Amino acid sequence: MTTLQIVLLALLQGLTEFLPISSSGHLVLLPLFVGWEDQGLAFDVAVHFGTLIAVVTYFRDEVMRILRALLSAARGGDFSHDARLGVNLAVGTVPVALAGLALGDFIDGHLRSALVIATTTAVFGVLLWVADRFGRRQRAVDSATVIDALVVGFAQVLALVPGTSRSGITMTAALARGFDRDGAARFSFLLSIPVIVLASGYQTLKLLSQPAAGHWSEIAVGVVVSAVAAYLSIGWFMGFVARAGMWVFALYRVLLAVVIVVTLV
């Protein structure tokens, strides 16, 4: 890959991973639009690792509180709100982990077309707006229950299909459960940590079975660029969505779907 291609793909991954507009869909679409070859598994692992660094760094205080609370509860201490949140994050991760193992190869082989991406981009964009517009928006992230975790977790399975958006569908489900925008975003972003860890680990195992793992310079640039872009994206989104809501992202998704249909389908 050229330096420009590496930077643009890593930047795109970092900027879109945590916005409700589908990073996987954008990474499929950009090469289609400009005629680039697939960037390869090693680069995908690198940019996902970069976004993992970003989200853990941004929410480092929450992550440390959850880990300390879980450790304290395991030692017989009080089962605090933070410990409960940690358990709920684990519960919410199980459905997508099982579905990814069972359906990952089928999805990669059959559901990465422009038409699929256009459809999921538009449909789940509209659902995001509906949940934001008509949800009660009264609950904070520490009010999450096991039922909330299961609902959001099963919704997250849909994000295996390109164009759905992991952050978008989990925020949609959380908003539909009555979470406020900050709570929905925080639950979605915290839930991304175990998901990205599992996905990156699985991709790494697949990568180890391949003869060529890519160039280390490309991997390093991909990690750094995607990490910086993702960190800035999270910070911007948390401030923006509290003020403006989700309608901007829903509108963008519908317009993008139209562009995909007109140019690629």
Buried (B, 14 or more C-beta within 10 A) or exposed (E): BEEEBBBBBBBBBBBBBBBBBBBBBBBBBBBBEEEBEEBBBBBBBBBBBBBBBBBBEBBEEBBEBBEBBBEBBEEEEEEBBBBBBBBBBBBBBBBBBEBBEEBBEEBEEEBBBBEBBBBBBBBBBBBBBBBBEEBEBEBEBBBBEEEBBBBBBBBBBBBBBBBBBBBBBBBBBBBBBBBBBBBBBBBBBBBBBBBBBBBBEBBBEEBEEEEEBBBEEBBEBBBBBBBBBBBBBBEEBBEBBEEEBBEBBBEBBBEBBEEBBEEBE
